[in-house]
Amino acid sequence: MGAAEAIVLGFVQGLTEFLPISSSAHLRIVGELIGQSDPGAAFTAITQIGTETAVLLYFRRDIARICTAWWRAVRGDHGTDLRSRMGAPEGAPLDRDALMAWFIALGSIPIVVLGLAFKDSIESTFRNLWLIVLTLVVFGLILGWADRVGAKHRTIDQLTPRHAVAFGFAQSLALIPGVSRSGGTITAGLLLGYTREAAARYSFLLAVPAVLASGLYQLVKSVGDFGKAGTPGVGATLIATVVAFAVGYVVIIAFLRLISTRSFMPFVIYRIVLAAIVVVLLLTGALDAVGAAPVAG
C-alpha cells in the first residue's frame, strides 16, 4: 500500500467514522476498489485510533471533567458508602459527571464480551460484502424509523444504567461492518427517547474506551507483521491514521451542528444507494464478496 492509497483510506475512515454509514464497510469497499482488496480488520481498528484521538481532542473538557469527578467520587469526597462512590450520595444531588464515567464503563461491557467471543468472525465472515449490503439497508431503515418515531425529549443527563447497557449492546452491533457504531447507538438513543444530539454525544463518548482498546490491541498484535505479505505496511497505516484524525475532527464539528436541525433521512438514503451500488459491483465482478488478501505494504 502506497502513500496515495493510505491517504484515501485515511480520508474515508475520518469521513465515515462518526456518520451513521459505517466506516468499516467503506474501508472494506473502497480498499478493494482502489486495488488494495480488503485492508483487514486490524488496519481498520488501528486507523480508528486516529478518529478516536479526534474525539479526545474535541471532548477534552468533558472527558477531563468526567474523569476528575469520577476520581473524586471513588476516593470518597461524597461519602464512603457505595452509592456515594458511584456519584449518587443519599440525600444529596447526583454527581452527573461521576455517574457518566460509570455509565460509559457499563456500556462498554457488551462490545468487549462480544468482540472477544466473535473475534474470528469479525476478522473474516462478517466482512463478506453480501452481509454488508444487508446490514447497510436493514439498519439504515431502522435508523430512519427510529428518527421518525423517537420522542426526542431526554437529555444526556437523564441517562440511566438500563439505558447505558442498551446503548452498549447497540454499539456492539457495529462489530458487523455495515451496521455503524454511531448509527447503532444513535438508533438506540432515539428509540429510548433521547434527542439526536444527546444520542450522538453519548455515542462518541461511549466509543472512546472500546475503540482505543481495540486499536491498541491490534497495534500490539500486529507490530511484527507490518509489511509482510497480506498486510499494509507500518508507514501506510500511520499515514492513514493521521489523515483519519484530521478529517474526523472536522466531521465531528459538522455532524453535531447538522443533527441539531436536520433529520437522519439523508444518511438512510445514502446507505440504501450505497448498498445498491455494491450489489451492481458484485454482480458485475468489480468487487469480490469475500475479498482477497490485502496487498503487502
C-alpha positions in Angstrom: 0.0 0.0 0.0 1.5 3.3 -1.1 1.1 6.8 0.4 -1.7 7.7 -2.0 -3.8 4.7 -1.2 -3.2 5.2 2.6 -4.3 8.9 2.3 -7.5 7.8 0.5 -8.3 5.1 3.1 -7.5 7.5 6.0 -9.8 10.1 4.5 -12.6 7.6 4.1 -12.1 6.5 7.8 -12.2 10.0 9.1 -15.1 11.0 6.9 -17.3 8.0 7.8 -16.4 7.0 11.4 -18.8 9.4 13.0 -21.5 9.4 10.4 -24.2 6.7 10.7 -23.0 5.0 7.5 -20.3 2.5 8.7 -16.6 3.3 8.3 -15.6 -0.3 8.3 -17.9 -1.0 5.4 -16.5 1.9 3.5 -12.9 0.8 4.1 -13.8 -2.7 3.0 -15.4 -1.4 -0.2 -13.1 1.4 -1.1 -10.0 -0.7 -0.2 -10.9 -3.2 -2.9 -11.9 -0.6 -5.5 -8.5 1.2 -5.3 -6.7 -2.1 -5.7 -5.8 -2.9 -2.1 -8.5 -5.5 -1.6 -9.8 -5.7 1.9 -7.4 -3.7 4.2 -8.4 -6.0 7.0 -10.0 -5.7 10.5 -6.6 -4.8 12.1 -5.9 -1.9 9.7 -9.5 -0.7 10.3 -9.1 -0.9 14.1 -5.7 0.9 14.1 -6.8 3.8 11.9 -9.8 4.2 14.3 -7.2 5.3 16.9 -6.9 8.4 14.8 -10.6 9.2 14.8 -10.9 8.5 18.5 -8.0 10.8 19.1 -10.1 13.5 17.4 -12.9 12.6 19.9 -10.5 13.1 22.8 -9.5 16.5 21.4 -13.0 17.7 20.7 -14.5 16.5 24.0 -11.3 17.1 26.0 -13.1 19.4 28.6 -16.0 17.0 29.0 -13.6 14.0 29.4 -11.4 15.8 31.8 -14.4 16.8 33.9 -15.9 13.3 33.9 -12.6 11.7 34.9 -12.0 14.2 37.6 -15.5 13.8 39.0 -15.2 10.0 38.9 -11.9 10.0 40.8 -13.3 12.4 43.5 -16.3 10.2 43.9 -14.3 7.0 44.1 -11.9 8.4 46.7 -14.8 9.3 48.9 -15.4 13.0 48.5 -19.2 12.5 48.6 -19.0 9.8 51.3 -17.6 6.3 51.8 -20.6 4.2 51.1 -21.1 2.5 47.7 -23.8 4.9 46.4 -21.6 7.9 47.2 -18.6 6.4 45.5 -20.8 5.9 42.4 -21.7 9.5 42.4 -25.2 9.1 43.8 -25.0 10.0 47.5 -28.1 9.5 49.7 -29.9 12.8 50.3 -27.6 14.8 48.1 -27.6 15.9 44.4 -26.3 13.4 41.9 -22.8 13.9 40.5 -23.8 13.5 36.9 -20.2 13.5 35.7 -19.1 10.7 38.0 -22.2 8.7 37.0 -21.3 9.3 33.3 -18.0 7.6 33.9 -19.7 4.6 35.3 -22.3 4.6 32.6 -19.5 4.6 29.9 -17.8 1.7 31.7 -21.1 -0.2 32.0 -22.0 0.5 28.3 -18.5 -0.8 27.2 -19.0 -4.3 28.6 -21.2 -5.7 25.8 -18.8 -4.9 23.0 -15.8 -6.2 24.9 -17.5 -9.5 25.7 -19.0 -10.0 22.2 -15.8 -8.7 20.5 -13.8 -11.5 22.2 -16.5 -14.1 21.6 -16.8 -13.4 17.9 -13.2 -12.4 17.2 -12.6 -14.8 14.3 -15.9 -14.0 12.6 -15.2 -10.2 12.9 -11.9 -10.7 11.0 -13.4 -12.9 8.3 -17.1 -13.9 7.9 -18.5 -10.5 8.9 -16.6 -8.8 6.2 -18.5 -10.5 3.4 -19.9 -7.8 1.1 -23.3 -9.5 0.8 -23.7 -9.3 4.5 -22.6 -5.7 4.4 -25.2 -4.9 1.8 -27.9 -6.4 4.1 -26.7 -4.5 7.2 -26.5 -1.2 5.3 -30.1 -1.5 4.2 -31.7 -3.0 7.2 -30.0 -0.8 9.8 -30.5 2.2 7.6 -34.2 1.6 7.6 -34.3 1.1 11.3 -32.4 4.4 11.8 -34.9 6.2 9.7 -37.8 4.7 11.6 -36.3 5.5 14.9 -35.7 9.1 13.9 -39.3 9.3 12.9 -41.0 7.8 15.9 -38.5 8.7 18.7 -39.8 11.1 21.3 -36.5 13.1 21.4 -37.1 14.6 24.8 -34.4 13.0 27.0 -31.1 14.8 27.5 -27.8 13.1 28.2 -28.2 14.0 32.0 -31.2 11.6 32.0 -29.1 8.6 31.2 -29.8 5.5 33.4 -27.9 2.2 34.0 -30.5 0.3 31.9 -30.2 2.7 29.1 -26.4 2.6 29.3 -26.5 -1.2 28.8 -28.9 -0.8 25.9 -26.6 1.7 24.2 -23.7 -0.7 24.8 -25.5 -3.6 23.1 -26.4 -1.3 20.2 -22.7 -0.3 19.9 -21.6 -3.9 19.8 -23.7 -4.5 16.7 -21.0 -2.4 14.9 -18.7 -5.4 15.1 -20.5 -6.3 11.9 -19.4 -3.9 9.1 -22.3 -2.0 7.6 -24.2 -1.5 10.9 -22.2 1.6 12.0 -21.1 2.3 15.6 -22.7 5.7 15.7 -25.7 4.6 13.7 -26.4 1.7 16.1 -26.0 3.7 19.3 -27.9 6.8 17.9 -30.7 4.5 16.8 -30.9 3.0 20.3 -30.9 6.5 21.8 -33.7 7.7 19.5 -35.8 4.7 20.4 -35.2 5.4 24.1 -36.4 8.9 23.7 -33.2 10.8 23.6 -32.6 13.9 21.4 -30.5 13.5 18.3 -27.6 15.5 19.9 -27.7 13.7 23.2 -27.7 10.3 21.5 -24.8 11.4 19.3 -22.7 12.9 22.1 -23.1 9.8 24.3 -22.3 7.6 21.2 -19.0 9.4 20.7 -18.0 9.2 24.4 -19.0 5.6 24.7 -16.9 4.6 21.7 -13.6 6.0 23.2 -12.6 3.1 25.5 -13.8 0.3 23.2 -12.2 1.7 20.0 -8.9 2.8 21.7 -8.6 -0.6 23.4 -9.4 -2.4 20.1 -6.9 -0.3 18.1 -4.1 -0.6 20.7 -4.7 -4.4 20.9 -4.5 -4.7 17.1 -1.4 -2.5 17.1 0.5 -4.6 19.6 -0.8 -7.8 18.0 0.3 -6.7 14.5 3.6 -4.9 15.4 5.7 -7.8 14.0 3.5 -8.3 10.9 3.6 -4.9 9.2 4.9 -5.1 5.7 4.5 -8.9 5.5 2.5 -10.4 2.6 -1.2 -9.7 3.1 -0.8 -6.7 5.5 -0.5 -3.0 4.9 2.9 -1.6 5.9 3.5 0.4 9.1 4.1 3.6 7.1 0.9 3.3 5.2 -1.1 2.6 8.4 0.5 5.6 10.2 -0.4 7.9 7.3 -3.9 6.7 7.2 -4.3 7.1 10.9 -3.1 10.7 10.9 -5.3 11.6 8.0 -8.3 9.9 9.7 -7.6 12.1 12.8 -7.6 15.4 10.9 -10.7 14.6 8.8 -12.5 13.1 11.7 -12.1 16.2 13.9 -13.8 18.3 11.2 -16.6 15.8 10.7 -17.4 15.8 14.5 -17.9 19.6 14.4 -20.1 19.5 11.3 -22.1 16.4 12.3 -23.1 17.8 15.7 -24.2 21.0 14.1 -26.1 19.2 11.4 -28.2 16.9 13.5 -29.4 19.7 15.8 -31.6 20.9 12.9 -31.8 18.1 10.4 -33.1 14.5 10.3 -31.1 11.4 9.6 -33.0 10.7 6.4 -30.2 11.7 4.0 -27.9 9.1 5.7 -30.7 6.5 5.3 -31.0 7.2 1.6 -27.2 7.2 1.2 -26.9 3.8 2.9 -29.6 2.3 0.6 -28.0 3.8 -2.6 -24.5 2.6 -1.5 -25.9 -0.9 -0.9 -27.5 -0.9 -4.4 -24.1 0.2 -6.0 -22.3 -2.6 -4.1 -24.8 -5.2 -5.4 -24.2 -4.0 -9.0 -20.4 -4.1 -8.5 -20.7 -7.6 -7.0 -22.8 -8.9 -9.9 -20.5 -7.4 -12.5 -17.4 -8.9 -10.8 -15.9 -5.5 -9.9 -15.9 -6.5 -6.3 -15.3 -9.9 -4.7 -17.7 -10.7 -1.8 -15.1 -12.4 0.3 -12.1 -10.3 -0.8 -8.6 -11.4 -1.5 -5.7 -10.9 0.9 -4.6 -7.2 1.1 -1.6 -6.2 -0.9 1.6 -6.2 1.1 2.7 -2.7 2.3 
